[in-house]
Amino acid sequence: MKLMIINGPNLNMLGIREPAHYGRETYEDLIKKIEDRAQKLGVEVLCLQSNHEGDLVDFIQSAYSRYDGIIINPGAYTHTSIAILDAAKAVALPLVEVHISKVEEREDFRQVSYIRLAAMATITGHGTDGYLEAMELLMEHLQGGAYQ
Ligand code: DQA
């Protein structure tokens, strides 16, 4: 099973940016945590990050027919990007939306999520553990379903 894990703008600044919302773990800590869990679960993961909307579209497109599922935290593009939503709809892979912070308890402008329209599940406010939960959720979904 192969999962693509995509992080959007400013998530490379984890550990530095707004620790009250995003904690003290760095992006490198996050990747290590994901890769360690993936190894235990026997899942192959590719972790990608970009600050550019078009790169996120390219990442999603590149998952088509090569990956079994996508985990994505589009950062601020969650709230603005129809292009990222369209890419997710185009590849039609099982997708889980993750947010480190509890977006539903934050500003009004964070209450809109375009990617949610293409997501089978959304995990918010569980810190970086949300990515691990997303991996397990996708595994269950893929193993319980048509995945072989
Ligand atoms: C975020 C929440 C977004 O509103 C914000 O723009 C981010 C991170 C989160 O992980 O909580 O960059 O997606």
Backbone and ligand atoms as CSV (ligand in chain L), in Angstrom:
chain,resi,resn,atom,element,x,y,z
A,1,MET,N,N,0.841,-1.196,0.000
A,1,MET,CA,C,0.000,0.000,0.000
A,1,MET,C,C,0.876,1.246,0.000
A,2,LYS,N,N,0.528,2.183,-0.866
A,2,LYS,CA,C,1.354,3.394,-0.990
A,2,LYS,C,C,0.502,4.641,-0.722
A,3,LEU,N,N,0.962,5.456,0.212
A,3,LEU,CA,C,0.235,6.680,0.536
A,3,LEU,C,C,1.110,7.901,0.275
A,4,MET,N,N,0.497,8.943,-0.309
A,4,MET,CA,C,1.200,10.214,-0.497
A,4,MET,C,C,0.722,11.183,0.593
A,5,ILE,N,N,1.677,11.797,1.268
A,5,ILE,CA,C,1.343,12.712,2.368
A,5,ILE,C,C,1.826,14.108,1.979
A,6,ILE,N,N,0.879,15.001,1.805
A,6,ILE,CA,C,1.186,16.323,1.240
A,6,ILE,C,C,0.933,17.407,2.293
A,7,ASN,N,N,1.915,18.260,2.475
A,7,ASN,CA,C,1.757,19.414,3.357
A,7,ASN,C,C,1.925,20.700,2.560
A,8,GLY,N,N,1.053,21.652,2.847
A,8,GLY,CA,C,1.048,22.909,2.112
A,8,GLY,C,C,1.872,23.999,2.787
A,9,PRO,N,N,1.560,25.245,2.451
A,9,PRO,CA,C,2.388,26.383,2.841
A,9,PRO,C,C,2.554,26.539,4.345
A,10,ASN,N,N,3.777,26.887,4.708
A,10,ASN,CA,C,4.169,27.217,6.090
A,10,ASN,C,C,4.262,26.010,7.019
A,11,LEU,N,N,3.933,24.827,6.506
A,11,LEU,CA,C,4.065,23.664,7.385
A,11,LEU,C,C,5.530,23.256,7.528
A,12,ASN,N,N,6.384,23.747,6.630
A,12,ASN,CA,C,7.834,23.574,6.806
A,12,ASN,C,C,8.344,24.424,7.984
A,13,MET,N,N,7.505,25.321,8.492
A,13,MET,CA,C,7.896,26.192,9.621
A,13,MET,C,C,7.401,25.652,10.962
A,14,LEU,N,N,6.923,24.408,10.948
A,14,LEU,CA,C,6.462,23.799,12.215
A,14,LEU,C,C,7.590,23.847,13.247
A,15,GLY,N,N,7.210,24.067,14.495
A,15,GLY,CA,C,8.213,24.174,15.558
A,15,GLY,C,C,8.608,25.621,15.807
A,16,ILE,N,N,8.467,26.450,14.743
A,16,ILE,CA,C,8.797,27.878,14.842
A,16,ILE,C,C,7.504,28.687,14.839
A,17,ARG,N,N,6.588,28.317,13.910
A,17,ARG,CA,C,5.366,29.116,13.736
A,17,ARG,C,C,4.356,28.859,14.860
A,18,GLU,N,N,3.815,29.917,15.386
A,18,GLU,CA,C,2.687,29.886,16.330
A,18,GLU,C,C,2.572,28.583,17.144
A,19,PRO,N,N,3.529,28.356,18.043
A,19,PRO,CA,C,3.497,27.083,18.792
A,19,PRO,C,C,2.198,26.840,19.567
A,20,ALA,N,N,1.501,27.919,19.926
A,20,ALA,CA,C,0.244,27.720,20.661
A,20,ALA,C,C,-0.777,26.966,19.800
A,21,HIS,N,N,-0.696,27.145,18.476
A,21,HIS,CA,C,-1.608,26.423,17.581
A,21,HIS,C,C,-0.993,25.126,17.053
A,22,TYR,N,N,0.327,25.169,16.778
A,22,TYR,CA,C,0.918,24.060,16.015
A,22,TYR,C,C,1.943,23.233,16.788
A,23,GLY,N,N,2.199,23.614,18.057
A,23,GLY,CA,C,3.114,22.826,18.881
A,23,GLY,C,C,4.580,23.123,18.592
A,24,ARG,N,N,5.428,22.333,19.183
A,24,ARG,CA,C,6.882,22.568,19.125
A,24,ARG,C,C,7.617,21.582,18.217
A,25,GLU,N,N,6.902,20.576,17.734
A,25,GLU,CA,C,7.569,19.614,16.849
A,25,GLU,C,C,7.902,20.282,15.519
A,26,THR,N,N,9.061,19.970,14.968
A,26,THR,CA,C,9.460,20.536,13.676
A,26,THR,C,C,8.871,19.691,12.540
A,27,TYR,N,N,8.996,20.212,11.312
A,27,TYR,CA,C,8.545,19.448,10.139
A,27,TYR,C,C,9.338,18.139,10.050
A,28,GLU,N,N,10.640,18.219,10.341
A,28,GLU,CA,C,11.483,17.009,10.287
A,28,GLU,C,C,11.008,15.985,11.330
A,29,ASP,N,N,10.639,16.481,12.518
A,29,ASP,CA,C,10.085,15.564,13.547
A,29,ASP,C,C,8.824,14.879,13.015
A,30,LEU,N,N,7.982,15.676,12.358
A,30,LEU,CA,C,6.722,15.134,11.826
A,30,LEU,C,C,6.999,14.023,10.813
A,31,ILE,N,N,7.932,14.299,9.897
A,31,ILE,CA,C,8.228,13.307,8.848
A,31,ILE,C,C,8.773,12.021,9.474
A,32,LYS,N,N,9.633,12.183,10.478
A,32,LYS,CA,C,10.215,11.001,11.131
A,32,LYS,C,C,9.100,10.178,11.807
A,33,LYS,N,N,8.192,10.905,12.465
A,33,LYS,CA,C,7.070,10.250,13.156
A,33,LYS,C,C,6.198,9.471,12.155
A,34,ILE,N,N,5.924,10.096,11.009
A,34,ILE,CA,C,5.113,9.443,9.978
A,34,ILE,C,C,5.846,8.216,9.425
A,35,GLU,N,N,7.139,8.398,9.116
A,35,GLU,CA,C,7.888,7.284,8.513
A,35,GLU,C,C,8.042,6.113,9.483
A,36,ASP,N,N,8.251,6.419,10.768
A,36,ASP,CA,C,8.371,5.343,11.771
A,36,ASP,C,C,7.076,4.540,11.852
A,37,ARG,N,N,5.938,5.266,11.903
A,37,ARG,CA,C,4.637,4.580,12.009
A,37,ARG,C,C,4.344,3.788,10.727
A,38,ALA,N,N,4.690,4.389,9.592
A,38,ALA,CA,C,4.446,3.724,8.305
A,38,ALA,C,C,5.201,2.397,8.255
A,39,GLN,N,N,6.432,2.434,8.746
A,39,GLN,CA,C,7.244,1.214,8.740
A,39,GLN,C,C,6.580,0.134,9.596
A,40,LYS,N,N,6.091,0.551,10.776
A,40,LYS,CA,C,5.417,-0.414,11.675
A,40,LYS,C,C,4.164,-0.978,11.025
A,41,LEU,N,N,3.463,-0.123,10.273
A,41,LEU,CA,C,2.198,-0.550,9.656
A,41,LEU,C,C,2.428,-1.291,8.332
A,42,GLY,N,N,3.666,-1.235,7.844
A,42,GLY,CA,C,3.962,-1.862,6.551
A,42,GLY,C,C,3.394,-1.089,5.374
A,43,VAL,N,N,3.382,0.229,5.512
A,43,VAL,CA,C,2.866,1.097,4.452
A,43,VAL,C,C,4.024,1.887,3.856
A,44,GLU,N,N,3.988,2.058,2.542
A,44,GLU,CA,C,5.007,2.891,1.892
A,44,GLU,C,C,4.474,4.317,1.837
A,45,VAL,N,N,5.290,5.291,2.293
A,45,VAL,CA,C,4.816,6.679,2.249
A,45,VAL,C,C,5.799,7.578,1.512
A,46,LEU,N,N,5.241,8.564,0.831
A,46,LEU,CA,C,6.059,9.636,0.255
A,46,LEU,C,C,5.540,10.936,0.850
A,47,CYS,N,N,6.425,11.673,1.535
A,47,CYS,CA,C,6.024,12.930,2.171
A,47,CYS,C,C,6.532,14.100,1.339
A,48,LEU,N,N,5.623,15.002,0.982
A,48,LEU,CA,C,5.968,16.146,0.136
A,48,LEU,C,C,5.454,17.424,0.793
A,49,GLN,N,N,6.177,18.514,0.581
A,49,GLN,CA,C,5.713,19.813,1.107
A,49,GLN,C,C,6.037,20.882,0.084
A,50,SER,N,N,5.125,21.840,-0.054
A,50,SER,CA,C,5.416,23.012,-0.889
A,50,SER,C,C,4.627,24.208,-0.386
A,51,ASN,N,N,5.183,25.365,-0.648
A,51,ASN,CA,C,4.501,26.625,-0.312
A,51,ASN,C,C,3.696,27.149,-1.497
A,52,HIS,N,N,3.688,26.394,-2.617
A,52,HIS,CA,C,3.108,26.896,-3.869
A,52,HIS,C,C,1.892,26.071,-4.286
A,53,GLU,N,N,0.819,26.755,-4.577
A,53,GLU,CA,C,-0.444,26.094,-4.891
A,53,GLU,C,C,-0.312,25.117,-6.067
A,54,GLY,N,N,0.346,25.571,-7.136
A,54,GLY,CA,C,0.485,24.723,-8.329
A,54,GLY,C,C,1.273,23.450,-8.045
A,55,ASP,N,N,2.267,23.550,-7.159
A,55,ASP,CA,C,3.027,22.341,-6.791
A,55,ASP,C,C,2.100,21.327,-6.121
A,56,LEU,N,N,1.182,21.826,-5.305
A,56,LEU,CA,C,0.266,20.906,-4.593
A,56,LEU,C,C,-0.650,20.216,-5.599
A,57,VAL,N,N,-1.073,20.971,-6.614
A,57,VAL,CA,C,-1.879,20.380,-7.701
A,57,VAL,C,C,-1.041,19.304,-8.417
A,58,ASP,N,N,0.210,19.632,-8.722
A,58,ASP,CA,C,1.096,18.659,-9.400
A,58,ASP,C,C,1.297,17.397,-8.551
A,59,PHE,N,N,1.490,17.572,-7.256
A,59,PHE,CA,C,1.688,16.401,-6.373
A,59,PHE,C,C,0.460,15.485,-6.451
A,60,ILE,N,N,-0.711,16.095,-6.325
A,60,ILE,CA,C,-1.950,15.294,-6.329
A,60,ILE,C,C,-2.088,14.567,-7.667
A,61,GLN,N,N,-1.849,15.270,-8.759
A,61,GLN,CA,C,-1.955,14.635,-10.090
A,61,GLN,C,C,-0.968,13.478,-10.210
A,62,SER,N,N,0.233,13.657,-9.625
A,62,SER,CA,C,1.261,12.620,-9.778
A,62,SER,C,C,0.912,11.361,-8.980
A,63,ALA,N,N,-0.033,11.477,-8.059
A,63,ALA,CA,C,-0.449,10.293,-7.287
A,63,ALA,C,C,-1.342,9.368,-8.114
A,64,TYR,N,N,-1.916,9.921,-9.179
A,64,TYR,CA,C,-2.876,9.147,-9.980
A,64,TYR,C,C,-2.249,7.863,-10.522
A,65,SER,N,N,-2.862,6.758,-10.252
A,65,SER,CA,C,-2.457,5.399,-10.664
A,65,SER,C,C,-1.115,4.953,-10.062
A,66,ARG,N,N,-0.524,5.760,-9.170
A,66,ARG,CA,C,0.738,5.355,-8.532
A,66,ARG,C,C,0.581,5.186,-7.018
A,67,TYR,N,N,-0.421,5.845,-6.456
A,67,TYR,CA,C,-0.643,5.777,-5.004
A,67,TYR,C,C,-2.059,5.298,-4.718
A,68,ASP,N,N,-2.220,4.719,-3.520
A,68,ASP,CA,C,-3.534,4.178,-3.151
A,68,ASP,C,C,-4.378,5.188,-2.389
A,69,GLY,N,N,-3.726,6.204,-1.833
A,69,GLY,CA,C,-4.471,7.196,-1.062
A,69,GLY,C,C,-3.620,8.414,-0.796
A,70,ILE,N,N,-4.290,9.483,-0.381
A,70,ILE,CA,C,-3.610,10.756,-0.130
A,70,ILE,C,C,-4.021,11.274,1.246
A,71,ILE,N,N,-3.021,11.766,1.985
A,71,ILE,CA,C,-3.283,12.527,3.209
A,71,ILE,C,C,-2.806,13.935,2.920
A,72,ILE,N,N,-3.651,14.912,3.152
A,72,ILE,CA,C,-3.245,16.281,2.805
A,72,ILE,C,C,-3.623,17.284,3.880
A,73,ASN,N,N,-2.650,18.127,4.205
A,73,ASN,CA,C,-2.911,19.330,4.988
A,73,ASN,C,C,-2.552,20.490,4.058
A,74,PRO,N,N,-3.558,21.085,3.410
A,74,PRO,CA,C,-3.235,22.130,2.431
A,74,PRO,C,C,-2.897,23.485,3.059
A,75,GLY,N,N,-2.785,23.537,4.409
A,75,GLY,CA,C,-2.488,24.804,5.076
A,75,GLY,C,C,-3.559,25.829,4.708
A,76,ALA,N,N,-3.147,27.067,4.481
A,76,ALA,CA,C,-4.107,28.132,4.195
A,76,ALA,C,C,-4.856,27.904,2.878
A,77,TYR,N,N,-4.287,27.098,1.968
A,77,TYR,CA,C,-4.999,26.810,0.705
A,77,TYR,C,C,-6.270,25.983,0.926
A,78,THR,N,N,-6.369,25.395,2.106
A,78,THR,CA,C,-7.617,24.714,2.483
A,78,THR,C,C,-8.809,25.641,2.248
A,79,HIS,N,N,-8.607,26.901,2.640
A,79,HIS,CA,C,-9.708,27.859,2.722
A,79,HIS,C,C,-9.922,28.646,1.433
A,80,THR,N,N,-9.059,28.424,0.435
A,80,THR,CA,C,-9.134,29.256,-0.781
A,80,THR,C,C,-9.078,28.483,-2.090
A,81,SER,N,N,-8.507,27.267,-2.083
A,81,SER,CA,C,-8.097,26.693,-3.373
A,81,SER,C,C,-9.102,25.721,-3.988
A,82,ILE,N,N,-9.751,26.209,-5.029
A,82,ILE,CA,C,-10.609,25.334,-5.829
A,82,ILE,C,C,-9.735,24.451,-6.719
A,83,ALA,N,N,-8.556,24.952,-7.112
A,83,ALA,CA,C,-7.649,24.168,-7.966
A,83,ALA,C,C,-7.204,22.884,-7.264
A,84,ILE,N,N,-6.925,22.983,-5.970
A,84,ILE,CA,C,-6.505,21.785,-5.221
A,84,ILE,C,C,-7.690,20.825,-5.072
A,85,LEU,N,N,-8.861,21.359,-4.813
A,85,LEU,CA,C,-10.067,20.517,-4.769
A,85,LEU,C,C,-10.267,19.804,-6.109
A,86,ASP,N,N,-10.165,20.549,-7.204
A,86,ASP,CA,C,-10.385,19.947,-8.528
A,86,ASP,C,C,-9.377,18.838,-8.815
A,87,ALA,N,N,-8.123,19.046,-8.397
A,87,ALA,CA,C,-7.094,18.015,-8.606
A,87,ALA,C,C,-7.466,16.757,-7.830
A,88,ALA,N,N,-7.917,16.945,-6.591
A,88,ALA,CA,C,-8.303,15.798,-5.756
A,88,ALA,C,C,-9.491,15.067,-6.378
A,89,LYS,N,N,-10.440,15.836,-6.909
A,89,LYS,CA,C,-11.594,15.197,-7.559
A,89,LYS,C,C,-11.162,14.478,-8.834
A,90,ALA,N,N,-10.200,15.057,-9.538
A,90,ALA,CA,C,-9.736,14.464,-10.800
A,90,ALA,C,C,-9.117,13.087,-10.571
A,91,VAL,N,N,-8.259,12.964,-9.549
A,91,VAL,CA,C,-7.585,11.670,-9.341
A,91,VAL,C,C,-8.499,10.685,-8.610
A,92,ALA,N,N,-9.487,11.235,-7.889
A,92,ALA,CA,C,-10.507,10.425,-7.202
A,92,ALA,C,C,-9.922,9.319,-6.313
A,93,LEU,N,N,-8.822,9.637,-5.624
A,93,LEU,CA,C,-8.243,8.671,-4.676
A,93,LEU,C,C,-8.830,8.914,-3.288
A,94,PRO,N,N,-8.905,7.862,-2.460
A,94,PRO,CA,C,-9.329,8.093,-1.074
A,94,PRO,C,C,-8.396,9.120,-0.431
A,95,LEU,N,N,-8.991,10.124,0.183
A,95,LEU,CA,C,-8.190,11.256,0.683
A,95,LEU,C,C,-8.669,11.639,2.083
A,96,VAL,N,N,-7.711,11.861,2.978
A,96,VAL,CA,C,-8.035,12.350,4.320
A,96,VAL,C,C,-7.407,13.730,4.497
A,97,GLU,N,N,-8.232,14.653,4.960
A,97,GLU,CA,C,-7.806,16.034,5.240
A,97,GLU,C,C,-7.356,16.113,6.699
A,98,VAL,N,N,-6.166,16.666,6.925
A,98,VAL,CA,C,-5.652,16.792,8.296
A,98,VAL,C,C,-5.330,18.249,8.595
A,99,HIS,N,N,-5.708,18.693,9.798
A,99,HIS,CA,C,-5.259,19.983,10.319
A,99,HIS,C,C,-4.723,19.764,11.715
A,100,ILE,N,N,-3.559,20.339,11.955
A,100,ILE,CA,C,-2.914,20.179,13.263
A,100,ILE,C,C,-3.726,20.902,14.334
A,101,SER,N,N,-4.177,22.111,14.007
A,101,SER,CA,C,-4.939,22.914,14.974
A,101,SER,C,C,-6.428,22.599,14.872
A,102,LYS,N,N,-7.169,23.078,15.872
A,102,LYS,CA,C,-8.620,22.881,15.870
A,102,LYS,C,C,-9.226,24.022,15.065
A,103,VAL,N,N,-9.231,23.876,13.745
A,103,VAL,CA,C,-9.648,24.981,12.868
A,103,VAL,C,C,-11.077,25.459,13.166
A,104,GLU,N,N,-11.909,24.536,13.600
A,104,GLU,CA,C,-13.315,24.915,13.837
A,104,GLU,C,C,-13.475,25.886,15.010
A,105,GLU,N,N,-12.420,26.007,15.816
A,105,GLU,CA,C,-12.502,26.953,16.949
A,105,GLU,C,C,-11.704,28.220,16.671
A,106,ARG,N,N,-11.290,28.411,15.424
A,106,ARG,CA,C,-10.466,29.585,15.096
A,106,ARG,C,C,-11.268,30.599,14.267
A,107,GLU,N,N,-10.572,31.453,13.510
A,107,GLU,CA,C,-11.232,32.564,12.810
A,107,GLU,C,C,-12.283,32.075,11.801
A,108,ASP,N,N,-13.206,32.985,11.498
A,108,ASP,CA,C,-14.275,32.667,10.536
A,108,ASP,C,C,-13.719,32.199,9.196
A,109,PHE,N,N,-12.633,32.863,8.742
A,109,PHE,CA,C,-12.121,32.517,7.409
A,109,PHE,C,C,-11.554,31.102,7.348
A,110,ARG,N,N,-11.326,30.488,8.515
A,110,ARG,CA,C,-10.836,29.095,8.513
A,110,ARG,C,C,-11.985,28.084,8.533
A,111,GLN,N,N,-13.213,28.575,8.517
A,111,GLN,CA,C,-14.362,27.660,8.609
A,111,GLN,C,C,-14.749,27.068,7.260
A,112,VAL,N,N,-14.192,27.654,6.189
A,112,VAL,CA,C,-14.443,27.100,4.853
A,112,VAL,C,C,-13.317,26.133,4.515
A,113,SER,N,N,-13.676,24.940,4.042
A,113,SER,CA,C,-12.661,24.022,3.509
A,113,SER,C,C,-13.127,23.498,2.166
A,114,TYR,N,N,-12.391,23.848,1.122
A,114,TYR,CA,C,-12.723,23.324,-0.214
A,114,TYR,C,C,-12.353,21.852,-0.332
A,115,ILE,N,N,-11.165,21.501,0.186
A,115,ILE,CA,C,-10.694,20.115,0.017
A,115,ILE,C,C,-11.648,19.115,0.684
A,116,ARG,N,N,-12.367,19.575,1.706
A,116,ARG,CA,C,-13.288,18.678,2.430
A,116,ARG,C,C,-14.311,18.027,1.493
A,117,LEU,N,N,-14.623,18.731,0.404
A,117,LEU,CA,C,-15.602,18.207,-0.553
A,117,LEU,C,C,-15.082,16.960,-1.278
A,118,ALA,N,N,-13.761,16.738,-1.191
A,118,ALA,CA,C,-13.193,15.545,-1.833
A,118,ALA,C,C,-12.618,14.567,-0.799
A,119,ALA,N,N,-12.861,14.859,0.477
A,119,ALA,CA,C,-12.233,14.050,1.535
A,119,ALA,C,C,-13.206,13.003,2.088
A,120,MET,N,N,-12.698,11.801,2.371
A,120,MET,CA,C,-13.546,10.792,3.017
A,120,MET,C,C,-13.620,11.045,4.521
A,121,ALA,N,N,-12.621,11.789,5.048
A,121,ALA,CA,C,-12.635,12.128,6.478
A,121,ALA,C,C,-11.764,13.349,6.711
A,122,THR,N,N,-12.048,14.045,7.818
A,122,THR,CA,C,-11.254,15.211,8.219
A,122,THR,C,C,-10.846,15.026,9.664
A,123,ILE,N,N,-9.576,15.270,9.949
A,123,ILE,CA,C,-9.087,15.175,11.326
A,123,ILE,C,C,-8.514,16.546,11.698
A,124,THR,N,N,-9.027,17.139,12.766
A,124,THR,CA,C,-8.537,18.459,13.192
A,124,THR,C,C,-8.191,18.420,14.670
A,125,GLY,N,N,-7.209,19.228,15.038
A,125,GLY,CA,C,-6.940,19.485,16.449
A,125,GLY,C,C,-6.288,18.358,17.219
A,126,HIS,N,N,-5.750,17.367,16.511
A,126,HIS,CA,C,-5.052,16.269,17.209
A,126,HIS,C,C,-3.546,16.427,17.104
A,127,GLY,N,N,-3.101,17.648,16.778
A,127,GLY,CA,C,-1.662,17.871,16.619
A,127,GLY,C,C,-1.128,17.019,15.479
A,128,THR,N,N,0.157,16.676,15.561
A,128,THR,CA,C,0.743,15.877,14.472
A,128,THR,C,C,0.262,14.417,14.518
A,129,ASP,N,N,-0.323,13.989,15.630
A,129,ASP,CA,C,-0.894,12.627,15.681
A,129,ASP,C,C,-1.999,12.450,14.638
A,130,GLY,N,N,-2.598,13.561,14.216
A,130,GLY,CA,C,-3.654,13.496,13.209
A,130,GLY,C,C,-3.198,12.789,11.932
A,131,TYR,N,N,-1.937,12.968,11.574
A,131,TYR,CA,C,-1.419,12.313,10.356
A,131,TYR,C,C,-1.359,10.796,10.546
A,132,LEU,N,N,-1.024,10.373,11.772
A,132,LEU,CA,C,-0.941,8.930,12.051
A,132,LEU,C,C,-2.344,8.321,12.032
A,133,GLU,N,N,-3.287,9.063,12.611
A,133,GLU,CA,C,-4.679,8.590,12.595
A,133,GLU,C,C,-5.185,8.487,11.161
A,134,ALA,N,N,-4.798,9.468,10.339
A,134,ALA,CA,C,-5.221,9.467,8.931
A,134,ALA,C,C,-4.659,8.242,8.206
A,135,MET,N,N,-3.414,7.898,8.521
A,135,MET,CA,C,-2.796,6.720,7.887
A,135,MET,C,C,-3.577,5.459,8.244
A,136,GLU,N,N,-3.919,5.345,9.533
A,136,GLU,CA,C,-4.643,4.152,9.982
A,136,GLU,C,C,-6.035,4.082,9.364
A,137,LEU,N,N,-6.644,5.246,9.260
A,137,LEU,CA,C,-7.983,5.308,8.654
A,137,LEU,C,C,-7.959,4.869,7.190
A,138,LEU,N,N,-6.954,5.366,6.471
A,138,LEU,CA,C,-6.841,4.997,5.051
A,138,LEU,C,C,-6.537,3.519,4.895
A,139,MET,N,N,-5.681,3.004,5.797
A,139,MET,CA,C,-5.354,1.570,5.747
A,139,MET,C,C,-6.604,0.728,5.925
A,140,GLU,N,N,-7.365,1.068,6.962
A,140,GLU,CA,C,-8.615,0.329,7.226
A,140,GLU,C,C,-9.533,0.394,6.017
A,141,HIS,N,N,-9.667,1.592,5.466
A,141,HIS,CA,C,-10.546,1.801,4.314
A,141,HIS,C,C,-10.083,0.960,3.123
A,142,LEU,N,N,-8.779,1.001,2.855
A,142,LEU,CA,C,-8.259,0.320,1.670
A,142,LEU,C,C,-8.266,-1.191,1.854
A,143,GLN,N,N,-7.962,-1.643,3.067
A,143,GLN,CA,C,-7.937,-3.091,3.293
A,143,GLN,C,C,-9.343,-3.664,3.365
A,144,GLY,N,N,-10.251,-2.860,3.907
A,144,GLY,CA,C,-11.639,-3.312,4.014
A,144,GLY,C,C,-12.335,-3.266,2.674
A,145,GLY,N,N,-11.801,-2.476,1.766
A,145,GLY,CA,C,-12.476,-2.275,0.483
A,145,GLY,C,C,-11.842,-3.070,-0.622
A,146,ALA,N,N,-11.661,-2.441,-1.756
A,146,ALA,CA,C,-11.226,-3.153,-2.954
A,146,ALA,C,C,-9.718,-3.334,-3.029
A,147,TYR,N,N,-8.996,-2.813,-2.000
A,147,TYR,CA,C,-7.536,-2.861,-2.101
A,147,TYR,C,C,-7.015,-4.294,-2.066
A,148,GLN,N,N,-6.054,-4.604,-2.917
A,148,GLN,CA,C,-5.371,-5.910,-2.821
A,148,GLN,C,C,-3.865,-5.732,-2.882
L,1,DQA,C1,C,-3.684,24.362,9.302
L,1,DQA,C2,C,-4.825,25.341,9.585
L,1,DQA,C3,C,-4.895,26.400,8.494
L,1,DQA,O1,O,-5.958,27.296,8.765
L,1,DQA,C4,C,-3.599,27.184,8.467
L,1,DQA,O2,O,-3.631,28.139,7.435
L,1,DQA,C5,C,-2.404,26.302,8.345
L,1,DQA,C6,C,-2.368,25.062,9.123
L,1,DQA,C7,C,-3.530,23.335,10.443
L,1,DQA,O3,O,-2.781,22.380,10.232
L,1,DQA,O4,O,-4.092,23.498,11.510
L,1,DQA,O5,O,-1.432,26.637,7.683
L,1,DQA,O6,O,-4.012,23.634,8.126
